[in-house]
Amino acid sequence: MKKIGLLTSGGDCQALNAAMRGVVKTIINASDQVEIYGFLEGYKGLIYGNFRMLGSADFSGILTKGGTILGSSRTPFKLMREPDENGLDKVEAMKHNYYKLNLDCLVILGGNGTHKTANMLREEGLNVVTLPKTIDNDLWGTDMTFGFQSAVDIATDAIDRIHTTAASHGRVFIVEVMGHKVGWLTLNAGMAGGADIILVPEIPYNIKKIVKAIEERHKRGSRFTILAVAEGAISKEDAALSKKELKKKQEKKIYPSISYQVAAEIEERTGLDVRVTVPGHTQRGGGPCPYDRVFASRLGAEAGKLIMKGEYGFMVGYSNREIVKVPLEDVAGKLKYLSPDASIIQEAKMLGISFGD
Ligand code: F6P
């Protein structure tokens, strides 16, 4: 009998259900001696022993369903070693529930923070297999995370829709794209949507260069300009500040987000009408695109295979077009940034896209 615990942690994304379905179908197809424990709302469920017993019926019809059937929550890694408000040792509580249920392993679906905790549980002696989810595509050790392609589709659609209205009014439009501290989502949606200027955290911008790019477009007869701006985009001046100085500056919070700051600066310097659109959490919403359905199913199937073989301590990832297993200790605590020297950036520049640098 295999006893498997499943949990989804951190911000949700598309294809979490498809990935879990992939794991469970693979295991059930290989053995009928399986018990599945679904922990609710991420690590919280494991800490407080909140779970549901799941059967194959729970995984039927969820391939295309957005969100997660288990619920999710953010339980920051840095607070894991701190007792909760009632003095409960969270790490000991997770271990206790794992051993009490006599689990063979935990299957944990999550992003960066989730992987730090997953690796800590591995170090504490639990059997863990993880799957890389996040629309940000910033997990180290995998070329791609599931949720990313679906979010690219949604952010691209937002830019596509802005195109017609921007062209009608001859305005400057900014579409703010999620992605936390990295620019994968903004770069891909920006290129797919034909943005004229793309601002990503990895390439700090100079506002004068942005203004120049807009003015040159106008001189060439274009009546509008579209910017895809990552929520984590940063100016060259701010990038030169120390962490402490930047935090102090950001505490003043004059604008709701970076896009509004860039918009105000463009308006002031050019006199043009600028509008900001923030698709926000719609980028994580709805069902997975076909790519993510296939991708998450493949990752889930390979995770199921590892579990059947009793191979634990790995994230199932994707490298050079192959599904790979990556040791958790290599993944935990590392972000996968976009390299400013990456060929995709150079190609975008050849196409005339400005990065404001
Ligand atoms: O990590 C996924 C993500 O959507 C980021 O792109 C974004 O910065 C963050 O989560 C938003 O977090 P929350 O849903 O907690 O507001």
Boltz pocket constraint, residues with backbone or C-beta under 6 A from the ligand:
constraints:
  - pocket:
      binder: B
      contacts: [[A, 11], [A, 12], [A, 74], [A, 111], [A, 134], [A, 135], [A, 136], [A, 178], [A, 179], [A, 180], [A, 231], [A, 284]]
      max_distance: 6.0
